[in-house]
């Protein structure tokens, strides 16, 4: 059974960088049919797609975040990561990692709350 | 960019009834690119339907996705208390590459 687990600091100061890692177990990151994604959900609000990375390293970002965002993949560690720079309170959210297949997200991590506060 | 608008915002029904949730796209989209999710409080979303009408693994046949063009529907028959959740539709767009979600419909089973 594929499992995804987010990790990283729960508290980040304004203007600093939020760094999160998703560790995948029970399966491999390799495979052209899959994309590996980050999705976030501010408290009490809806879902926002952040970006995708493929095993090749190809990335796609939400245009609203593109200038602050970096997503990378390490297939040797079965991990992919997110770095969001210059964070503000508006970036406070539960961050999910997920696997994309058939243009949808079929496996999700449990989510990690990242709070931006001084 | 495609905008997805879900209605109603909240739906209150009784066990055994049928729920009909709507997802309207701001322009015509391919049904291949439409999915539905269920999210319960404190949990990650769970994929219900992909490519508009295909049930994900383990999803009971009480859940049915349909639609085309700009109007898509998630139907849930024989409602059970455990169906209480927020339901989201989601679209994939290729130009630019982007996934967007509707704002969600809260389903209450009383």
Interface residues (C-beta under 8 A of the other chain):
Chain A: X37 X39 X46 X47 X48 X49 X52 X60 X62 X63 X96 X98 X102 X103 X104 X105 X106 X108 X109 X110 X111
Chain B: X1 X32 X33 X35 X37 X43 X44 X45 X46 X47 X50 X51 X54 X56 X57 X88 X90 X92 X96 X97 X98 X99 X100 X101 X102 X103 X104
